[in-house]
Amino acid sequence: MNERLRKLAGIGQSVWIDSLSRDDIQDGNLQRMIEEGVVGVTSNPTIFQKAISESSLYDEQLQELAEREDDPKEIFLGLAAEDIRDACDLMMPVYERTDKLDGYVSLEVSPDLAYDTPATVEEATRLHGLVNKPNLMVKIPATLPGLAAIEEMIATGHSINVTLIFSLERYRAVAAAYVRGLQRLVAAGGNPSLIASVASFFVSRVDSEADGRLDELGGHDELKGKLAIANAKLAYAAFQEIFSGEDWEFLESKGATKQRPLWASTSVKNPEYGDVMYVEELAGPDTVNTMPASTLDAFMDHGEVRSESPIEEGLDEARELIEKLREAGVDYEEVTEVIEKEGVAKFADSFDELLEVIQSKSRQVVRQS
């Protein structure tokens, strides 16, 4: 096991990888990452688009699916389900060893359903049935309509990765939806110990948006590159508050587990910033950091964690930063609202591009057969 990942694990942070491809599964790369200390996998439309377009390993199955199915989305689900099932099998020893804490693989509902609660519930339920693995997490975006879908899926006993969280207000609403779902599950006689959830708080995009606004205003360079970490630290403080006290302890006594914060989008977009700062600064107990391969490699090479819980340090400074930004003309609520809309739109665009790639490649392999 990589010593730097071992240190994160000792603190209580789980490292997941933000990439998945059939090549990684079949050439042993995913297994090697597991041996280094990676304990989970996430995927999204962009990841699958890259995997399917760049690999010939999908061609045979793609041809079989294309000969009986015209809908590119159904073809995609056939391809994705196989990769996800294989990844779940590789992660199963982790799932068992950690008593269901880790070992999960995430598959996202179609981004074009982000504002449709019933359709999200229907597709999330379908994906759980399609993959049919206990260590699958279905990703649901944290839009306002998504909140009701999250509660419903938890209440019916399904593990969920809540994605595209940017603001503290929305994070609190996500955690509340999870708790309500657990309360309904317990009241109905369900077993909450069989499910888990993470709340994926996106990091680097917050800095990109805030820094861009500061550039437009001019000056205030001392405020750049700080909002994302401050935002995540305040979210972690909210997590500690929400998952404590008598109400939570009752659910915990029934077998419920905390919905851990997951730090997503942790690659650094600005080359002037440290390439692993979103890992080093956000290490802490009961958290997950899902890293792209480049960030994982960089941290395993030269990452350092200065204390047992950096995520809990500097809370007063984090609150002050938001006020200083507001005084400088950068409104926190506006920043997070804009990047939520952009995040959903970007994933929807990636999904459309993915379907175009599948349609084109399907025609190609059928012609060659």
N, C-alpha and C positions, 0 to 999 in steps of 0.2 A: 504493500500500500504506500502511495506517495506520502511522505512525511508532512507536507503542508496540508494535504487533505485530511490526514489523521488528526492534525491539530484542530481543524475546523470541526471534525466529528467529536473531538474531545470537549469542545466548547458547547456542542449541542446543535450545530448547524449541519444540515444535510446538503450534499452537492448533487445536483441533477444536471444532465446535459441537455442543451437546447438544440438538439439535432437528431435526425433519424433517417437512415437510408437502408435499402436492402443490401447495398455494398458493405456498410458498417456491420450489419448482422452476419452476412455470409463470410466476410473475410476475417472475422474475429475481432474487429476493432472495438465493437461495443463490449464484448467480453473483456478485452484488455482494459477498457475504461472502468468497468466494474471492479476489476482486480486492483486498479489504482485507487478506488474509493468512491466512484460515482454510484449513487444509489437510486437514481430515477431518471426518467426520460420525458421530455415534452416535445410536442410537434405542433405545427401550424401549417396553413396553406402554402406559405412561402417555402418552408422546409421541404414539403412534399413536391412542390413544383421543381425545385432544384434537383431533388433526388431522382424523380422520374425522367426529367429531361436529359440528365447527364449520364444515365446508366442504361445499359442494354439488358440488365437482369430482369427488368419488368416486361420485356418484349413478348416472351412466350405467354405469360398470363394475360397480358394486354390483348394479344391476338385471340385467345380463347374467350375473353370477356366481350371483345368487340364483335365477335361473330354471332353473339346472341343478345347483345344489349346495345341500343343506340344512344342512350342517355349518358353523356360523359360523366355526370355526377355519380351515377350508379357504377360506372367503370372505375372511377376513382375510389369509391368506397370499397370495391372488391380488392383493389391493389393495396389500399391503406390498411384494411382490416388484416390482411396477411402479415404485413410488416409489424403492425401493432401486436398481433397475437404472438409472433415470434419474439418480439422484444419483451412482452409480458413473461414469456417462458424463461428468457434469460434472466429477467429480474426476479423471478419467483423465489429463488433461494434468499435474496435480500429481503423480500416481503415476509418470508417465514422467519428468517433470523431476527428481524427487527420487530416481530409481532405486529405486522401490518402498519408500522410507522412509515416505512419507505418501501421501495421496490415497485413504484407505480409508473405507468406509462400513460401519457395523456393524448387524447384525440379530440379535436375541436369540432363543435357543431358548425354548420355552414354559416359564415359571417353575415350572409344576407338575411338571416333570421334574427339578427341581434335585437330588433325592435318588435318581435312577434313572440309573445309569451307562449301561447299554445303550441305553435310550430316548434319552438325551441324545446319544450318538454317532450313533444312527440319524437323529434329527432334524437335528443339525448337518450331517451328510453330505447330507441331503435339501435343506437350505437352500442349501448351496453349489451343489448341482446345479440348484436352482430358479432362483436368481439368475444363476448362470453368468457371473460377472465376476471377473477376477483380483484386483480391489481390494475384494472383499467380505471383511469379518471377521465371523465368527459369534461371538456373545457366549455364553459358558458361565459360569455362576456358580461361584465358588470354594468350593463346599461340599466336604466330604470325598469324596462320590461323584463330584463334578465333577472332581476331580484326575485320576482315571483316564481320564475322558473327554477331558480336555485333552491328556494325553499321547498318547492314541490318535489324536486328530485331527491333532496335530502330526506324529506318526509316519507318518500317511498323506498328509501334504503339504497340509494345510489351514491357512489363516491364522485365528487365534483371538484374540478380545478376551476376556480373563478378567475377569469382573465381580464386584462385591460382595466385594471384599477389604477387611478391616478391621484384622486383627491382623498383627503382625510374624511370628509363627509361621506363619500361613497364607500370608503372602506368600512366605516362604522355601519352603514346600511347593509353591506355584504355580510359582515359578522352577525348582525341581528337576524338576517334571513337564515343564516346557517343555524343559529340557536333556535329560531322558531321551527325550522324543519326538524331539528332533533327533538324538540318538545312534542311535536305531532307524532313523530316516529315512536317515541317512548310511550306516549298516551295510547297509541294503537297496539301496543304490545310488541313492537319491533325491537331488534337488537342493534343498538348504535355502535357496538364494538366492531361490527362487520364493515363499517364504512369509514371513510376519511375525507378530508377536504383541505385544500390550500387556497389562500387568497393571494393571487399573483399581482403584486404591486409593481408597476413598470417604473423604471428608474431613469435611464439615460435620456429618454425623450423629454423628461421634465426639464433637465438642464439645457437641452438643445433649444426648447421653446423659450425659456427664461433668458438664456444668453442672447438669443436672437433679438429679443425685445430690448435688452440692455444695449446691444449694438446699435439699434435704431435710435435709442435715446441719446447715446453717446456718454462716455464716462462710466463711472461706477464699476470699474474692472474688478474691484475687490469683492463684488457680490457674485461674480460669475463662477459657475461650476460648483455651486454650493446648495442650491435649492433641492436637488434630487435626494441628496443624502439627508438633509434636514427633514424633508418630507417623509422619508422612510423611517427615520428615527422617531418622529412624532406618531407615525402609524404603529410602530412597535410599542410605544408607550400606551396607545389606545388598546392594542392587543392584550397587554398585561392587565389593563383595567377590566376589559370585557370578559376575559376568561379567568375570572376570580370571583370570590364571594359565594354566598349560599346558593343562589340559583344555578350557577355553573357547577358548583360542587355536587348538587343533586344529580345533574345530568352525568357528571363524571362518575358518580357512584353506580350509575346504570351501564357504564361502559363507554360513554362518549369520550372522544378525544378532541383536543383543541384544534381549531382550524388555523394551521400555522401560516404566518406570513411567508410568502415566497417572493424573493427579489428577482424580477425578470428584466429583460433588456439591460443586462449588466455589462455589455461591451461598451467601451468608452468611445464616443463619437468624435471628440475633440482631441487631436494628437498632442496638444499641449498639456493634457491632463495625464496623470499616471494611469497606465493601462489596466491596473487591477484595483483602482481605488474603490470601485463599487463592490468589490469583494472584501477588501481589507476593512473598510469603514462600516460595513453592514453585517459583520460577523456577530452572532449572538445566539443564545439558547432558544430552542423551539422555533427555528427558522429554516428556510430552504433558500439556496441560491442556485438558480438554473442558469448555466453559463453556455454561451456558444463555444465551440471547440477552441477557437483562438484564445479566448479569455481563460478557459480551463488550462490550456497549455502554458500560458503566461503565468498564471498563479502557481501552477505546479513547479515552474522554473524559478520564480523569484518573489512570489507573494509572501507577505509577512503580516502577522496579526499581533498587534502590540499589547493586547490585554485579553482578559477572559470574556469581555462583552463590550466591544467598541460601540455596538448599536445603542447601548444605554447611556453613552457619554454625550455631553454637550446639548442637553435638551433645552436649557434656557437660551443658549445661542441659536438653536434651531428656531425657536419661537421668535426671537429678535430678528432673525434673518428675514422671515416672512414680512415683518413690519417694515424693515429697512427697504425691502424690494417694493413694497406698496408705496412708501414715501418717494422712492425713485421713479415711480410710474409703472411698475410691473405688478399687476393685480393677480394674486395667487389663484383665486377662484376662476378668473378668466383664462389663465394659463391651463389649468387642469381641465376645464370644460372644452377648450379648443382641442387639446391633444386627445381627449376621449373620442370626440367626433372624428378626428383625423385617424386615430388608431383603428376604429371600426371600419372606416372607409378604406384604409390601406389594406386591411386583411380581406375585405370584400373584393377589392381590385386584384389582390394576389390570387384569390379563389377563382375569379373569372379567368385570369391568365392561366391558372392551373388547368381549368377545364378546356381552354383552347389548346394547350399543350397536349392534353390527353386526346382530344378530338383529332388533332393533326397526326399524332403518333399512332393512333388507332388505325387511321386510314393507311398510313405508311406500312405498318406491319401486315395489314390485311392484303394490301396490294402485293407484298413480297411473298405471301404464302402460296 
